[in-house]
């Protein structure tokens, strides 16, 4: 049987387990995030996109990751405080995960195999790689780290 987003769970920043089945029927963007990256200002665009479309059933899920130049070294509490104070992030954030390698979170193994990157490579290349999942729970599209969240709005609208 083919997996969907609903087959996974992860711990939120507060340590509480979260079944991703709770987002069934929504358009979901999954993003690996970091607080000390040149792309960290993408938080602002992600929050704007979330606020614009959340009433139409868009949810953004942020997964902090420290695998790229150790740009997310903080504790869960530090990450939460940084995102709240600097970007007013109100979409769900999760505990730090690996997105590549043997310790990669199973969600990311599924995302990468469902939507390989350029030239068919599966590995995540950098922070702020974005995956868009349709209401059916299947990966619809993968976006490069440098893709501005506002540029993803048309793809979001198509799925809503």
Wavefront OBJ file of the C-alpha trace (Angstrom):
o trace
v 0.000 0.000 0.000
v 1.267 3.455 -0.879
v 2.045 5.659 2.080
v 0.593 9.112 2.617
v 1.383 11.909 5.045
v -1.126 10.375 7.463
v 1.170 7.380 7.978
v 3.719 9.471 9.887
v 4.070 11.174 13.224
v 6.649 13.466 14.792
v 7.224 15.243 18.080
v 6.276 18.903 18.284
v 8.751 21.367 19.759
v 7.127 20.891 23.160
v 7.950 17.165 22.951
v 4.352 16.063 22.432
v 3.804 13.430 19.733
v 1.783 14.635 16.758
v 0.108 12.294 14.299
v 0.315 13.818 10.848
v -3.035 12.125 10.164
v -4.451 15.134 12.024
v -3.709 17.140 8.866
v -5.603 14.793 6.524
v -7.677 16.700 3.987
v -5.455 19.782 4.186
v -2.780 21.058 1.849
v 0.461 20.693 3.782
v 3.852 22.280 3.207
v 6.726 20.506 4.971
v 9.922 22.566 5.332
v 13.277 21.854 6.961
v 14.150 25.084 8.749
v 17.146 26.668 10.488
v 17.622 29.774 12.615
v 21.169 30.713 11.572
v 20.973 30.335 7.798
v 21.135 32.910 5.031
v 17.656 31.693 4.077
v 16.230 32.126 7.597
v 14.191 35.157 6.400
v 12.056 32.580 4.553
v 10.303 32.220 7.910
v 8.671 35.586 7.188
v 7.373 34.431 3.798
v 6.248 31.086 5.182
v 4.285 32.799 7.945
v 2.704 35.200 5.417
v 1.710 32.275 3.184
v 0.302 30.407 6.186
v -1.750 33.385 7.347
v -3.033 34.023 3.828
v -4.274 30.466 3.238
v -4.782 28.814 6.630
v -8.534 29.464 6.553
v -8.587 27.585 3.233
v -6.949 24.600 4.938
v -3.228 25.161 4.316
v -0.900 24.056 7.093
v 2.863 24.553 7.171
v 4.993 22.177 9.226
v 8.499 23.339 10.150
v 11.167 20.759 10.947
v 14.356 22.282 12.379
v 17.477 20.563 11.062
v 21.121 20.990 12.088
v 22.652 18.962 9.240
v 23.651 21.916 7.076
v 26.636 23.823 8.485
v 25.156 23.356 11.990
v 22.771 26.272 11.416
v 20.144 25.018 13.891
v 22.130 24.290 17.076
v 19.569 25.476 19.620
v 17.326 23.592 21.988
v 13.635 23.256 21.238
v 12.910 26.126 23.642
v 15.509 28.350 21.948
v 14.143 27.528 18.502
v 10.583 28.312 19.600
v 11.633 31.617 21.154
v 13.670 32.643 18.102
v 10.832 31.900 15.677
v 8.219 33.649 17.818
v 10.255 36.775 18.584
v 11.829 37.296 15.171
v 9.157 36.091 12.762
v 5.928 35.636 14.732
v 5.766 32.018 13.559
v 2.356 30.552 14.346
v 2.485 27.399 12.206
v 3.504 24.136 13.922
v 7.173 23.498 14.575
v 8.615 20.111 15.426
v 11.644 18.785 17.254
v 14.912 18.922 15.362
v 15.313 16.047 12.876
v 17.837 14.717 10.389
v 16.614 14.901 6.800
v 19.450 12.913 5.201
v 21.462 9.845 6.122
v 20.821 6.770 8.213
v 19.166 8.762 11.003
v 16.807 10.672 8.684
v 13.264 10.953 9.989
v 11.002 8.458 8.158
v 8.830 11.362 6.991
v 11.795 12.807 5.113
v 12.728 9.448 3.580
v 9.169 9.291 2.211
v 9.139 12.921 1.015
v 12.470 12.557 -0.790
v 11.532 9.303 -2.518
v 8.127 10.728 -3.510
v 9.600 13.883 -5.051
v 13.279 13.588 -5.955
v 15.206 16.771 -6.567
v 16.988 17.984 -9.647
v 18.602 15.230 -11.728
v 16.696 12.668 -9.652
v 18.783 13.078 -6.525
v 16.852 12.445 -3.353
v 19.019 14.087 -0.705
v 17.999 17.433 0.693
v 20.669 19.912 -0.399
v 20.100 22.714 2.129
v 17.794 24.316 4.667
v 14.333 25.457 3.565
v 13.657 22.739 1.000
v 9.870 22.772 0.677
v 7.517 19.875 -0.063
v 3.894 20.509 -0.947
v 1.467 17.706 -0.080
v -2.040 17.663 -1.539
v -5.310 17.049 0.302
v -4.958 13.373 -0.646
v -1.813 13.134 1.496
v 0.507 12.577 -1.457
v 3.507 14.718 -2.361
v 2.558 17.099 -5.147
v 5.761 19.080 -5.618
v 9.230 19.798 -4.243
v 10.720 23.297 -4.195
v 14.358 24.315 -3.916
v 15.638 26.061 -0.790
v 15.996 29.384 -2.632
v 12.391 29.355 -3.876
v 10.602 32.178 -2.094
v 7.440 31.108 -0.271
v 5.434 33.741 -2.169
v 6.457 32.058 -5.440
v 4.812 28.844 -4.219
v 1.404 30.540 -3.752
v 0.120 29.531 -7.244
v 0.934 25.864 -6.547
v -0.803 26.135 -3.164
v -3.888 27.729 -4.764
v -4.075 24.945 -7.336
v -4.224 22.341 -4.557
v -6.664 24.219 -2.314
l 1 2 3 4 5 6 7 8 9 10 11 12 13 14 15 16 17 18 19 20 21 22 23 24 25 26 27 28 29 30 31 32 33 34 35 36 37 38 39 40 41 42 43 44 45 46 47 48 49 50 51 52 53 54 55 56 57 58 59 60 61 62 63 64 65 66 67 68 69 70 71 72 73 74 75 76 77 78 79 80 81 82 83 84 85 86 87 88 89 90 91 92 93 94 95 96 97 98 99 100 101 102 103 104 105 106 107 108 109 110 111 112 113 114 115 116 117 118 119 120 121 122 123 124 125 126 127 128 129 130 131 132 133 134 135 136 137 138 139 140 141 142 143 144 145 146 147 148 149 150 151 152 153 154 155 156 157 158 159 160
